[in-house]
Amino acid sequence: MENKIITGISQKLFETFGLDYKIYTENVEQFLNPPCFYVELLQSSMQQIVSRRYRLENLFDIHFFTNENEPKNDFRRVADILYDALEYISVDNDLVRGLGMHYEIVDDVLHFFVSYNLILIKTIEPEEKMETLKTRGEIK
């Protein structure tokens, strides 16, 4: 499911920023070509709610690298756009809302944090049914 959310984030970034911004989903240590985004899953947890229902919580850090001379202005501009763009993403043709959005600028990199939480219903295999049952009872 996390990969589907990453795909939804990447598609939304592409729709919003276009071909001029490269989007990475795997760690690239060299040859990073700014302006670009790197989508990273920081934390994922799943809790059972009731029966087959589970709550899946995913915290993402979207890094933005710029090549502007005044990076802080560019970071604030991009962060404002991300607030609107990442409010809803598409996952399996359903809209999922981003929660807890905030950003930090650390070492000339914009870190935009957003959580996407889902309710999942796990399917269970049907158990094999008995074919016949015979009962016998007596009265004392």
Rosetta blueprint (number, residue, H / E / L):
1 M L
2 E H
3 N H
4 K H
5 I H
6 I H
7 T H
8 G H
9 I H
10 S H
11 Q H
12 K H
13 L H
14 F H
15 E H
16 T H
17 F H
18 G H
19 L H
20 D H
21 Y L
22 K E
23 I E
24 Y E
25 T L
26 E L
27 N L
28 V L
29 E L
30 Q L
31 F L
32 L L
33 N L
34 P L
35 P L
36 C E
37 F E
38 Y E
39 V E
40 E E
41 L E
42 L E
43 Q E
44 S E
45 S E
46 M E
47 Q E
48 Q E
49 I E
50 V E
51 S L
52 R L
53 R E
54 Y E
55 R E
56 L E
57 E E
58 N E
59 L E
60 F E
61 D E
62 I E
63 H E
64 F E
65 F E
66 T L
67 N L
68 E L
69 N L
70 E L
71 P H
72 K H
73 N H
74 D H
75 F H
76 R H
77 R H
78 V H
79 A H
80 D H
81 I H
82 L H
83 Y H
84 D H
85 A H
86 L L
87 E L
88 Y E
89 I E
90 S E
91 V E
92 D L
93 N L
94 D E
95 L E
96 V E
97 R E
98 G E
99 L E
100 G E
101 M E
102 H E
103 Y E
104 E E
105 I E
106 V E
107 D L
108 D L
109 V E
110 L E
111 H E
112 F E
113 F E
114 V E
115 S E
116 Y E
117 N E
118 L E
119 I E
120 L E
121 I E
122 K L
123 T L
124 I L
125 E L
126 P L
127 E L
128 E L
129 K L
130 M L
131 E L
132 T L
133 L L
134 K L
135 T L
136 R L
137 G L
138 E L
139 I L
140 K L
